[in-house]
Amino acid sequence: MDIRAYKESLSKKVLPIALLFLFFVNKVNAQKTVHYDLYIRDTTVKFTGIAKRAIAVNGQIPMPTLTFTEGDTAEIVVHNELNEQTSLHWHGLFLPNKEDGVPYLTQMPIEPHSVYTYRFPIIQNGTHWYHSHSGLQEQIGMYGSFVMLKRNDDKTFRKGIDDLPTIPVILSEWTDYKPENIHRMLHNATDWFAIKKGTTQSYSEAIQQGHFKTKLKNEWKRMTAMDVSDVFYDKILLNGTNESNVQNYNPGDKIRLRISNGGASSYFWLTYAGGKITVVANDGNDVEPVEVDRLLIAVSETYDIIITLPFDNNSYEFLATTEDRLYSASLYLGNGRIQLANPLPKLKYFEGMKMMNDMMKMNGRLDDMGMNMSLNKMDMNVVMYPEITGTGKPIQNDNDPNRYNANSLANITTLNYAMLKSTANTSLPQDAPIKELHFELTGNMNRYVWSLNNKVVSETDKILIKKGENVRMIIYNGSMMRHPMHLHGHDFRLLNGNGNNAPLKNIVDIMPMETDTLEFNANVEGDWFFHCHILYHMMSGMGRVFTYQDQTPNPYIPNPNYAWRKLKSEDKKFHLMAENDFATNGNDGILMFQNTRWSFGSEWRLGYNDMHGYETETHIGRYIGRMQWFMPFIGFDWRYRNQKIEMNFQERNIFGQSNTKDNRALVSFGFNYTLPMLVRFQTEFFMDGSFRLQLAREDIPISKKIRAMFMVNSDKEYMAGFDYILNRNIRIRSHYDSDMGLGIGLFLNY
């Protein structure tokens, strides 16, 4: 064979092999495995100057930013070096259900001092984040950014947007209180957080601001002081610090900020000293660019925004301010003199209270007054914003008299969901069957119970859906708080008037009195959590679980019945409350365990001699009804005083019945009911045929730190007094008791 023929023969053999090799190399590069090791350890931080326990991952808070490119395979090895269980949830990601990171639902918890590997393909792009889904660990450090980049050859790649320099930004809060104690205090209706924030809205403050009738009406409708957030935080953090400066940018540069709200319960206003903010993505999904002056990012939401450095040699503040306008964190961009963003003025709480009074019916339900509230067209607290309303009121939208638009009230343009338009067609399969679900967001702020359709997770079964069907959720917020509702494993279309280009999201912020419609195609089997992403609301039971019909069993859940019981146990936990008054006229107190529905309580009054005697009352009750104003109970009443026995005197109650209150050991049954003005009415029937009626209230807010109380009953007993609050656990109390006389003392509460 001549050399030419040999070369031709060789090329015919080698070329297919070379092409195959190149294909293999490209395939490997396109599907490369990106590996991270995450070491979870206890640590100590001093964000406020006081050493407190936190959880760090790889020695840092927040957790490391994890970066991938669409087409990669993520391999994330978790080294749990804690003395407790943990887990990691990949918020907003499309992945196999067993990798979703919800303990007792998609996997068993990662045990202490063990290693666990998450492995899943990256089949999307966008800004997301990740966090612990175990207990309250998210609050103390277990959150971080999760960024998935587009491939350069992606047809959706947007020049001038996707090729800009980027900065991942994750917002969060820090509290020196233990999260478990915060959760307990919220369930016990403490107003200590309001005192710390200066938002008590007491009667004296109402009088000073000309809102005495507003306050009176508020309590007549059985509402406590309003607030836009539940918890007092000591620090707000942006990428783990309160202030930071990025200087490697020049005048005129455009910068893309990939912002995630990793806070446990705080919404944040985002503003920029250098001018407008251009929103280009939400919840990891591209939207048509929209220019605004500010936006409010809900708990767990993500936004991609573009900001431009003005043509001067200054450094401009990007400011994140909590919704209640009390705390903030700053990122300074550029070099030179710092130019600050305008601080947001304080909220007008009594104006907001007045609006809520008008919305609330006497039965505890909201009255929308004919307004079609949806799509954040009107923030329920818009009248509280001095920078928009001044002394005025919201006005109607010219195009729709039933809607109110905050942006029509001022020169400030605030982002709302109706302004989000997807860059792609997001319509669902037209030939798929539709499963329609209706949810009302319900709750009770006094007892801190949050639910859907007045049921918490532990009181429901999983919601069965079929693969391939379109699931439509119509959600009405009938509570007094806004709720960021999050769906695991899927994006949903938020129907906002943009037709086929409705935005894709995995979080929707639903405000009081608002109705939103979401829809998604059921295309990934598994058990998927749907819940409020305010951490303390979720842990109180505000959620549901979607499950697919006839799905393959999850190999990571070897005992599904046990796992389901463990998952439902979260919102069944009991919370302790204890009080004791060490006074000059005696000692009295209360010990109580309560959960979502049940209450176990015992109170006592101990005199210092036989004449004053002692008494204890124990009640076991269950709260009933949407507002939990009604609690039937059984009880035991044990009393002894020597005074009237020695005098051979038989006292009678106001009904003429013989009163055994001086020597009583009786089983009873009855009920408590919350009346207007938050007065507790109690009716109790004793086994000897007698009964007692009682009116009481212990927490009348006279001023920021003074509380009044009273009690009167049909046994001719009465009490009145005042507390002065020194700190969250100690008060000075002075009260007069018909049996014990006048006393003053130190009142301790937990």
C-alpha positions in Angstrom: 0.0 0.0 0.0 1.4 3.4 -0.9 1.8 6.1 1.7 -1.2 8.1 0.4 -3.5 5.2 0.6 -2.2 4.3 4.1 -2.9 7.9 5.3 -6.4 7.8 3.8 -7.1 4.5 5.5 -5.8 5.8 8.8 -7.8 8.9 8.6 -11.0 7.0 8.1 -10.3 5.0 11.2 -9.0 7.8 13.4 -11.5 10.6 12.5 -14.5 8.8 14.1 -12.4 8.1 17.2 -11.3 11.7 17.4 -14.8 13.0 17.0 -16.0 10.5 19.6 -13.2 11.7 21.9 -14.1 15.4 21.4 -17.7 14.6 22.1 -16.8 12.8 25.3 -14.5 15.7 26.4 -17.3 18.2 25.8 -19.8 16.0 27.6 -17.5 15.7 30.6 -16.9 19.4 30.6 -20.6 20.1 30.3 -21.5 17.8 33.1 -18.5 18.4 35.4 -18.9 17.7 39.1 -18.4 20.7 41.4 -17.5 19.5 44.9 -17.9 21.4 48.2 -17.1 20.3 51.7 -19.1 22.0 54.4 -17.9 21.7 58.0 -20.7 22.6 60.5 -19.4 23.6 63.9 -20.5 25.5 67.0 -18.9 28.8 67.4 -19.0 32.0 69.4 -19.8 35.4 68.0 -19.8 39.0 69.4 -22.0 40.9 67.0 -23.2 43.1 69.9 -20.0 42.8 72.0 -21.4 40.0 74.0 -20.3 36.4 73.4 -23.1 34.3 72.1 -23.4 30.8 70.6 -23.8 30.5 66.8 -23.3 27.9 64.1 -20.6 28.5 61.5 -19.9 26.6 58.3 -16.3 26.4 57.2 -15.6 28.9 60.0 -17.8 31.6 58.6 -21.3 33.3 58.9 -23.0 33.4 56.5 -22.2 30.0 55.1 -19.9 30.0 52.0 -21.4 31.1 48.7 -21.8 28.0 46.5 -21.4 28.7 42.8 -22.3 26.4 39.9 -23.0 26.6 36.1 -26.1 25.1 34.6 -25.2 21.6 33.5 -22.9 20.9 36.4 -23.5 18.2 39.0 -23.4 19.4 42.6 -21.7 17.2 45.2 -21.9 18.7 48.6 -20.5 16.8 51.5 -21.8 17.9 54.9 -19.6 17.2 58.0 -21.9 17.7 61.0 -19.6 18.4 63.9 -22.4 19.6 66.1 -23.8 17.8 69.1 -27.3 17.9 67.5 -29.0 16.9 64.2 -28.9 19.2 61.2 -29.9 19.3 57.5 -29.5 21.6 54.5 -32.3 22.7 52.2 -31.5 24.1 48.7 -34.1 26.9 48.5 -35.7 27.3 45.1 -33.8 24.4 43.4 -35.2 21.8 41.1 -33.8 18.5 42.2 -34.7 15.0 43.1 -37.0 15.0 46.2 -34.6 12.9 48.3 -32.0 15.7 48.0 -34.4 18.6 49.1 -33.1 18.6 52.7 -36.2 18.5 54.9 -35.7 16.2 57.8 -38.3 13.5 58.3 -39.9 14.5 55.0 -37.3 13.9 52.3 -34.5 12.5 54.4 -33.7 11.5 57.9 -31.7 14.2 59.9 -28.0 14.3 59.6 -26.9 12.9 62.9 -24.3 14.5 65.2 -20.6 13.9 64.2 -21.6 12.2 60.9 -21.0 12.9 57.2 -23.7 13.2 54.6 -23.5 13.8 50.9 -26.0 15.7 48.7 -25.6 15.1 45.0 -27.9 16.5 42.3 -27.7 17.9 38.8 -27.9 21.7 38.2 -30.7 22.1 35.7 -31.5 25.8 36.1 -29.8 29.1 36.7 -30.4 32.1 38.9 -29.9 33.5 42.4 -31.0 31.3 45.2 -29.8 30.4 48.7 -29.5 27.5 51.1 -30.2 27.1 54.8 -30.8 24.6 57.6 -34.3 23.1 57.8 -33.7 21.7 61.3 -35.3 23.5 64.2 -34.2 27.1 64.5 -30.6 26.7 63.3 -31.2 29.1 60.4 -31.5 32.0 62.9 -28.0 31.5 64.3 -25.9 31.3 61.2 -26.9 28.5 58.9 -27.7 30.4 55.7 -25.8 31.2 52.6 -26.0 32.2 48.9 -26.4 29.6 46.2 -25.6 31.0 42.7 -26.2 29.1 39.4 -24.7 30.8 36.3 -25.9 30.6 32.8 -23.7 29.0 30.2 -22.3 31.5 27.7 -24.1 29.7 24.9 -27.5 29.8 26.6 -30.1 31.2 24.4 -31.5 33.3 27.3 -28.1 34.9 28.0 -28.6 38.7 28.1 -25.7 40.9 27.2 -25.4 43.8 29.5 -27.1 41.9 32.2 -25.7 38.4 32.5 -22.1 39.4 31.8 -22.0 42.2 34.4 -19.7 42.0 37.5 -21.8 40.5 40.3 -21.8 40.6 44.1 -23.8 38.0 46.0 -25.6 39.7 48.9 -27.4 37.8 51.7 -29.3 39.7 54.3 -30.0 38.4 57.8 -30.6 39.4 61.4 -28.9 38.6 64.7 -30.4 38.4 68.1 -28.6 37.8 71.4 -31.7 35.9 72.6 -31.7 32.2 72.0 -34.1 31.4 69.2 -35.9 28.8 71.3 -36.6 31.4 73.9 -37.9 33.8 71.2 -40.3 31.2 70.1 -41.4 30.6 73.6 -41.9 34.3 74.3 -43.9 34.8 71.2 -46.3 32.0 72.2 -46.6 33.6 75.6 -47.8 36.9 74.2 -44.9 39.0 75.5 -44.8 42.6 74.6 -41.1 42.9 75.5 -40.0 43.0 71.9 -42.4 45.9 71.3 -40.9 47.7 74.3 -37.4 47.2 72.9 -38.5 48.5 69.5 -40.6 51.4 70.9 -43.8 50.2 69.3 -46.0 49.5 72.4 -48.8 51.8 71.3 -50.0 52.3 74.9 -53.0 54.4 76.0 -50.8 57.3 77.0 -49.0 57.3 73.6 -52.4 57.2 71.9 -53.6 60.2 73.9 -50.5 62.1 73.1 -50.9 61.4 69.4 -54.7 62.1 69.3 -55.6 58.4 68.9 -57.3 57.5 72.1 -60.5 56.4 70.2 -58.3 54.4 67.8 -56.7 52.5 70.7 -60.0 52.0 72.4 -61.6 50.6 69.2 -58.6 48.4 68.6 -59.0 46.7 72.0 -62.8 46.6 71.7 -62.3 44.4 68.6 -60.0 42.2 70.7 -56.8 43.3 68.9 -53.4 44.0 70.5 -51.0 46.7 69.4 -50.1 46.2 65.7 -46.6 45.7 64.4 -45.1 44.8 61.0 -42.6 42.3 62.5 -42.6 40.0 65.5 -39.1 40.0 66.9 -36.6 42.5 68.2 -33.2 42.1 66.6 -29.9 43.4 67.9 -28.1 43.7 64.5 -28.9 43.5 60.8 -26.3 41.8 58.7 -25.3 42.1 55.1 -22.9 39.3 54.1 -22.3 38.8 57.8 -21.5 42.3 58.8 -23.4 45.5 59.4 -21.3 47.6 57.1 -18.9 46.8 54.2 -17.2 48.6 51.4 -16.4 47.3 47.9 -13.9 49.7 46.2 -12.9 47.9 43.0 -15.4 49.7 40.8 -15.1 52.9 38.8 -17.6 55.8 38.0 -20.1 54.7 35.4 -19.8 51.0 36.2 -22.9 48.8 36.3 -23.0 46.2 39.0 -25.4 43.3 39.4 -26.3 42.5 43.0 -27.7 39.0 43.6 -29.7 39.6 46.7 -31.2 36.9 49.0 -33.2 37.5 52.1 -31.9 34.9 54.5 -33.6 36.5 57.5 -35.7 34.5 59.8 -38.5 36.9 60.1 -37.5 40.3 58.7 -38.6 42.0 55.4 -36.1 44.6 54.0 -36.5 47.8 52.1 -33.8 48.1 49.5 -32.7 51.6 48.5 -29.6 53.1 46.7 -28.0 56.5 47.2 -26.7 56.5 43.6 -30.1 56.6 41.9 -32.6 54.1 40.5 -32.6 50.3 40.9 -33.2 48.1 37.9 -34.8 44.7 38.7 -33.8 42.0 36.2 -34.7 38.7 38.1 -36.8 37.5 40.9 -36.6 34.2 42.7 -33.9 33.1 40.2 -36.1 33.8 37.2 -35.5 36.5 34.5 -37.9 39.3 34.3 -38.2 42.2 31.9 -36.0 45.0 33.4 -38.0 47.4 35.5 -36.7 50.6 37.1 -37.8 51.5 40.6 -36.8 53.7 43.5 -37.0 51.0 46.0 -38.4 47.5 46.7 -39.4 45.4 49.6 -37.8 41.9 49.7 -39.9 39.3 51.6 -38.4 36.7 53.9 -36.6 34.1 51.7 -37.1 36.0 48.4 -34.3 36.8 46.0 -33.9 39.7 43.6 -31.3 40.4 41.0 -30.8 44.2 40.6 -28.5 46.4 38.6 -27.2 49.6 40.0 -25.0 52.2 38.3 -22.2 54.2 40.0 -22.6 57.9 39.2 -19.8 59.6 37.2 -17.9 61.0 40.2 -15.4 59.8 42.7 -17.7 59.0 45.5 -18.8 55.9 47.3 -22.6 55.2 47.3 -24.6 53.4 49.9 -26.8 50.5 49.1 -29.1 50.4 52.1 -31.2 47.5 53.5 -33.7 48.6 56.1 -36.1 46.4 58.0 -39.7 46.9 57.3 -40.3 48.4 60.7 -37.6 51.0 59.9 -35.6 50.4 63.1 -32.4 48.7 61.9 -30.3 48.7 58.7 -27.2 47.4 57.1 -25.1 49.1 54.4 -22.9 48.2 51.4 -20.8 51.0 50.1 -19.8 50.8 46.4 -17.0 52.8 44.9 -14.2 55.1 46.1 -14.1 58.4 47.8 -16.5 60.3 50.0 -19.5 58.2 51.2 -22.9 59.3 49.9 -25.6 58.0 52.1 -29.1 56.9 51.1 -32.0 58.8 52.7 -33.0 57.0 55.9 -36.6 55.8 55.9 -38.8 57.7 58.4 -40.6 56.0 61.3 -43.9 54.3 60.6 -47.1 55.9 61.7 -48.4 53.0 63.8 -51.6 54.6 65.0 -52.6 55.4 61.5 -52.0 51.8 60.6 -54.0 50.7 63.7 -56.9 52.9 62.6 -56.9 51.3 59.1 -56.8 47.8 60.7 -59.7 48.7 63.0 -61.8 49.6 59.9 -60.9 46.3 58.3 -61.5 44.0 61.3 -65.0 42.7 62.1 -66.1 41.9 65.6 -65.8 38.2 64.9 -62.1 38.5 64.1 -62.5 38.3 60.3 -61.3 40.9 57.9 -63.7 43.0 55.8 -62.2 43.9 52.5 -64.7 46.7 52.1 -65.2 45.8 48.4 -61.5 46.4 47.6 -60.0 43.7 45.3 -56.7 43.4 47.1 -54.1 41.4 45.1 -50.7 41.5 43.6 -49.3 44.0 46.1 -51.1 46.8 44.4 -51.6 48.4 47.8 -49.5 47.6 50.8 -51.8 47.2 53.8 -49.5 49.5 55.7 -49.3 52.2 53.0 -51.0 54.7 55.3 -48.1 54.2 57.7 -45.5 55.5 55.3 -44.9 59.2 55.9 -42.7 59.5 52.7 -45.8 58.5 50.6 -48.9 59.7 52.4 -47.9 62.6 54.5 -51.2 63.3 56.2 -53.2 62.1 53.3 -54.9 58.8 52.5 -54.4 56.3 49.6 -56.3 57.1 46.5 -58.0 54.9 43.9 -56.4 53.6 40.8 -57.8 55.5 37.7 -58.0 52.2 35.7 -59.7 50.2 38.4 -61.7 52.0 41.2 -61.6 48.8 43.3 -57.8 48.9 43.5 -55.4 51.3 45.3 -51.9 51.9 44.0 -49.3 53.2 46.4 -47.2 54.5 43.5 -49.9 57.0 42.6 -49.4 58.7 46.0 -45.9 60.1 45.6 -42.9 60.5 43.3 -41.5 57.3 44.7 -41.8 54.2 42.6 -42.0 51.1 44.7 -41.9 47.6 43.0 -45.0 45.5 43.2 -45.7 42.1 41.8 -47.9 43.5 39.0 -44.7 45.1 37.5 -42.9 41.7 37.1 -43.1 40.2 33.6 -41.2 37.1 32.6 -38.9 37.2 29.7 -40.3 33.9 28.5 -43.6 32.3 28.0 -44.5 30.6 31.3 -47.9 29.1 30.4 -48.6 25.6 31.6 -49.6 22.6 29.4 -53.1 23.4 28.1 -54.3 19.8 27.9 -53.4 18.9 31.5 -56.2 18.4 34.1 -56.5 21.1 36.7 -56.6 20.6 40.5 -57.8 23.7 42.3 -57.1 24.3 46.0 -58.3 27.1 48.2 -56.4 28.2 51.3 -57.0 30.9 53.8 -54.1 32.0 55.8 -55.2 32.1 59.4 -53.7 32.9 62.8 -53.9 34.2 66.3 -51.3 36.8 67.3 -52.1 36.6 71.0 -51.3 32.9 71.2 -49.0 32.9 68.2 -50.7 30.1 66.3 -50.4 30.3 62.5 -52.3 28.0 60.2 -53.9 27.3 56.8 -57.7 27.0 56.9 -57.4 27.1 60.7 -55.3 23.9 60.8 -51.6 23.4 61.4 -49.5 20.7 59.7 -50.0 18.2 62.5 -53.8 18.4 62.2 -53.8 17.6 58.4 -52.9 14.8 56.0 -50.7 15.3 53.0 -52.3 16.8 49.9 -52.4 14.3 47.1 -51.7 15.5 43.6 -51.1 13.6 40.4 -48.1 13.8 38.1 -48.8 15.9 35.0 -51.8 17.9 36.4 -51.8 21.6 36.8 -52.2 22.6 40.4 -53.9 26.0 41.0 -53.8 27.5 44.5 -56.1 30.4 45.4 -54.8 31.9 48.6 -56.5 34.5 50.8 -54.8 36.1 53.7 -57.3 36.4 56.5 -54.7 37.1 59.2 -53.3 40.4 60.4 -49.7 39.6 59.3 -48.1 39.3 55.9 -46.9 35.8 55.0 -44.2 34.8 52.5 -45.5 31.4 51.2 -42.8 29.1 49.8 -43.2 26.0 47.6 -40.3 23.5 47.6 -39.1 21.8 44.4 -41.3 23.8 41.9 -41.7 27.3 40.5 -45.2 28.6 40.3 -46.7 31.2 38.0 -48.1 34.2 39.9 -51.1 35.4 37.9 -50.5 39.1 37.8 -52.2 40.3 34.6 -49.2 39.6 32.4 -50.8 36.6 30.7 -48.4 34.1 29.2 -45.5 36.1 30.7 -46.7 35.8 34.3 -43.5 35.7 36.5 -42.2 32.4 37.8 -41.6 32.4 41.6 -41.2 30.1 44.5 -42.1 32.7 47.2 -45.2 34.9 47.2 -45.6 37.6 49.8 -49.3 37.7 50.7 -50.5 40.7 52.7 -53.5 41.0 55.0 -56.8 41.0 53.0 -55.0 40.0 49.8 -55.9 37.1 47.5 -53.3 35.6 45.1 -53.6 32.8 42.5 -50.6 30.5 41.9 -50.3 27.6 39.5 -47.7 25.0 38.7 -47.3 21.8 36.7 -46.9 18.8 38.9 -43.8 17.3 37.3 -41.5 16.0 40.0 -42.5 13.2 42.3 -41.9 13.4 46.0 -43.1 15.0 49.2 -42.8 18.7 48.9 -43.2 21.3 51.7 -45.4 24.4 51.2 -45.1 26.8 54.1 -44.7 30.3 55.4 -41.1 31.2 55.4 -41.1 33.3 58.5 -39.3 30.8 60.7 -41.4 31.1 63.8 -44.6 30.9 61.7 -43.4 27.7 60.0 -42.4 26.2 63.4 -45.9 27.1 64.7 -47.5 24.9 62.0 -48.2 27.2 59.0 -47.8 24.8 56.1 -48.9 21.8 54.2 -47.2 18.9 52.4 -47.9 18.0 48.8 -47.4 14.3 47.8 -47.7 12.5 44.5 -50.1 9.7 43.9 -48.5 6.3 43.4 -45.0 7.7 43.7 -41.9 5.5 44.2 -41.0 5.2 48.0 -38.2 7.5 49.1 -35.2 5.2 50.0 -34.0 7.9 52.4 -37.1 7.5 54.6 -37.0 3.8 55.8 -40.0 4.2 58.1 -42.4 6.7 56.6 -45.0 6.5 59.5 -42.3 7.2 62.1 -40.9 10.1 60.0 -44.4 11.6 59.5 -45.1 11.5 63.2 -41.8 13.2 63.9 -42.4 15.9 61.3 -45.9 16.6 62.8 -44.4 16.8 66.3 -42.8 20.2 65.6 -45.9 22.3 66.0 -47.3 20.2 68.9 -44.5 21.2 71.2 -45.5 22.8 74.6 -44.2 26.1 75.7 -43.6 27.0 79.4 -44.7 30.2 81.0 -44.1 31.0 84.7 -44.8 34.0 86.9 -44.3 34.7 90.6 -45.0 37.8 92.7 -43.0 38.1 95.9 -45.0 40.7 97.7 -45.5 42.1 101.2 -49.0 40.8 101.4 -48.3 37.2 100.1 -47.0 35.2 97.3 -48.9 34.4 94.1 -48.0 33.1 90.7 -48.8 30.9 87.8 -47.2 28.0 85.9 -48.5 27.2 82.5 -47.7 24.8 79.6 -49.5 25.5 76.3 -49.3 24.4 72.7 -51.4 25.0 69.5 -54.6 23.9 71.2 -54.0 22.7 74.7 -53.4 24.6 78.0 -52.3 23.1 81.3 -52.1 25.8 84.0 -51.9 26.1 87.7 -52.1 29.3 89.8 -51.5 29.9 93.5 -51.9 32.5 96.2 -50.1 31.9 99.5 -50.6 34.0 102.6 -48.1 34.4 105.3 -50.4 33.2 108.1 -53.5 31.0 108.6 -55.8 34.0 108.3 -54.7 34.6 104.7 -54.4 30.8 104.1 -53.6 29.4 100.6 -55.4 28.5 97.4 -54.5 26.8 94.2 -56.5 26.5 90.9 -55.5 24.1 88.2 -57.2 24.1 84.8 -56.7 21.8 81.7 -58.4 23.3 78.7 -58.5 23.2 74.9 -58.8 26.3 72.7 -61.6 26.2 70.2 -62.5 28.3 67.2 -60.7 30.2 64.5 -59.6 33.0 66.8 -59.1 30.8 69.9 -61.2 33.1 72.1 -63.1 30.2 73.7 -61.5 27.5 75.9 -63.5 24.9 77.8 -61.7 23.3 80.7 -61.8 21.0 83.6 -60.1 21.9 86.9 -59.5 21.4 90.5 -59.8 24.2 93.2 -58.2 23.8 96.6 -58.5 26.6 99.2 -58.1 27.1 102.9 -58.3 30.1 105.2 -58.7 29.9 108.9 -60.3 33.4 109.4 -63.9 32.7 108.6 -63.9 29.1 109.9 -63.0 30.2 113.4 -65.7 32.9 113.3 -68.2 30.3 112.3 -69.3 32.6 109.6 -70.7 31.4 106.3 -70.1 33.8 103.4 -72.4 33.8 100.4 -71.6 34.7 96.8 -73.6 37.3 94.9 -76.1 34.6 93.9 -76.9 33.7 97.5 -75.1 30.4 97.3 -73.0 29.2 100.2 -69.4 30.1 99.4 -66.9 27.4 100.1 -63.9 29.5 99.0 -62.4 29.4 102.5 -62.4 25.6 102.7 -62.7 24.1 99.3 -61.4 21.0 97.5 -63.5 20.5 94.5 -63.4 19.4 90.9 -64.8 21.8 88.4 -65.5 22.5 84.8 -66.1 25.7 82.9 -64.8 27.9 80.1 -62.8 31.0 79.4 -63.9 33.5 76.8 -62.1 36.6 75.5 -64.5 39.6 75.6 -64.1 42.9 73.9 -61.3 45.0 75.5 -59.4 41.7 75.8 -61.1 41.0 79.1 -61.1 37.3 80.0 -64.5 36.0 81.1 -64.5 32.8 83.1 -67.5 30.7 84.1 -66.7 27.8 86.5 -69.1 25.1 87.9 -68.0 23.2 91.0 -69.1 19.7 92.0 -71.0 21.0 95.1 -73.4 22.8 92.8 -72.0 26.3 93.2 -70.5 28.3 90.4 -68.4 31.4 89.9 -68.3 34.1 87.3 -65.1 36.1 86.9 -63.8 39.0 84.8 -60.0 39.7 84.6 -57.3 41.3 82.6 -53.6 41.5 83.4 -51.9 43.6 80.7 -53.6 46.9 80.1 -50.9 49.1 78.5 -51.1 52.4 80.4 -47.7 53.7 79.1 -44.6 52.2 77.5 -43.6 50.4 80.7 -46.7 50.6 83.0 -49.3 47.9 82.9 -52.6 47.8 84.8 -54.6 44.8 85.9 -57.9 43.9 87.6 -60.0 40.9 88.6 -63.5 40.7 90.0 -65.7 37.7 90.6 -69.1 36.5 91.9 -67.4 35.2 95.1 -67.0 38.9 96.1 -63.2 38.8 95.4 -61.5 41.6 93.6 -58.0 42.8 92.8 -56.4 45.8 91.1 -52.8 46.8 90.6 -50.0 48.1 88.5 -46.7 46.8 87.1 -43.7 48.8 86.2 -41.5 46.8 83.8 -37.8 46.8 84.6 -36.7 44.2 82.0 -38.1 41.2 80.3 -38.1 39.1 83.4 -38.5 41.6 86.3 -41.3 44.0 87.2 -42.2 46.0 90.3 -45.8 45.3 91.2 -48.2 47.0 93.6 -51.7 45.6 94.0 -54.6 45.4 96.4 -56.3 42.0 96.9 -59.6 41.7 98.8 -58.3 38.7 100.7 -54.7 39.6 101.1 -54.8 43.4 101.4 -52.4 45.9 99.9 -48.9 44.7 98.9 -45.9 45.7 96.9 -43.2 43.4 95.6 -40.9 42.0 92.9 -42.7 40.2 90.1 -40.6 37.7 88.1 -41.7 36.1 84.9 -40.3 33.6 82.5 
